[in-house]
Amino acid sequence: MAKISKRTRSIQAKLENKEYKGLAALKLLKEMATAKFVESAEAHISLKLDTKYADQQLRTTLVLPKGTGKNVRIAVVAEGEK
């Protein structure tokens, strides 16, 4: 079995076995960031929606603050003025 590093042991000591609220979780996540690179995190949220019904469907878009870094190309094939 692999040996647990000091860094991992110190992070595990800060954690409690409970569910955290959003802001408290972010604060704890920032405290535990000890890597020598920019760390990232994922969030998986269950909204408990029944998508069979139109009023419970969720459709949205997200604009990234710095974009994706790729050039966007748009092609239009149309007849007439419009």
C-alpha positions in Angstrom: 0.0 0.0 0.0 1.2 3.5 -0.8 2.5 5.8 1.9 0.3 8.9 2.6 2.3 12.1 2.2 2.4 14.9 4.9 0.5 17.2 2.5 -2.3 14.7 2.1 -2.4 14.0 5.9 -2.7 17.7 6.7 -5.5 18.1 4.2 -7.4 15.1 5.6 -7.1 16.5 9.1 -9.0 19.6 8.0 -11.9 17.7 6.6 -14.9 16.6 8.6 -17.3 13.8 7.4 -20.3 16.1 6.7 -22.0 18.0 3.9 -20.8 21.6 3.4 -22.8 24.6 2.2 -21.5 26.2 -1.0 -19.5 29.1 0.4 -18.1 27.1 3.3 -17.0 24.4 0.8 -15.3 27.0 -1.4 -13.5 28.5 1.6 -12.3 25.1 2.7 -11.2 24.3 -0.9 -9.1 27.4 -1.1 -7.5 26.6 2.3 -6.5 23.1 1.1 -5.0 24.2 -2.2 -1.3 23.5 -1.7 -0.2 22.3 -5.2 2.4 24.3 -7.1 0.0 24.8 -10.1 -3.4 26.3 -10.6 -5.9 23.8 -9.3 -9.4 23.3 -10.6 -12.6 21.9 -9.1 -15.8 20.3 -10.5 -19.3 20.7 -9.0 -22.0 18.2 -9.7 -25.5 19.5 -8.7 -28.7 17.4 -8.6 -31.7 19.7 -9.4 -34.3 16.8 -9.1 -36.1 17.9 -12.3 -38.5 15.7 -14.2 -37.6 16.7 -17.8 -40.7 15.0 -19.2 -42.6 18.2 -18.3 -41.9 21.4 -20.3 -42.0 23.7 -17.2 -39.2 21.7 -15.6 -36.8 21.6 -18.5 -33.6 23.6 -18.0 -31.8 25.1 -21.0 -29.2 27.7 -20.7 -25.8 28.8 -22.0 -22.7 30.0 -20.3 -20.2 32.6 -21.5 -16.7 31.9 -20.3 -14.9 35.0 -19.0 -11.9 34.6 -21.4 -13.7 32.5 -24.0 -12.4 29.2 -25.2 -9.4 30.6 -27.0 -10.6 29.4 -30.3 -11.7 31.4 -33.3 -15.4 31.2 -34.0 -16.5 30.6 -37.7 -20.1 30.9 -38.8 -21.4 29.8 -42.2 -24.8 30.8 -43.5 -26.5 29.1 -46.4 -29.6 31.1 -47.4 -31.8 32.2 -50.3 -33.1 35.7 -50.9 -32.4 38.8 -48.9 -33.0 37.4 -45.4 
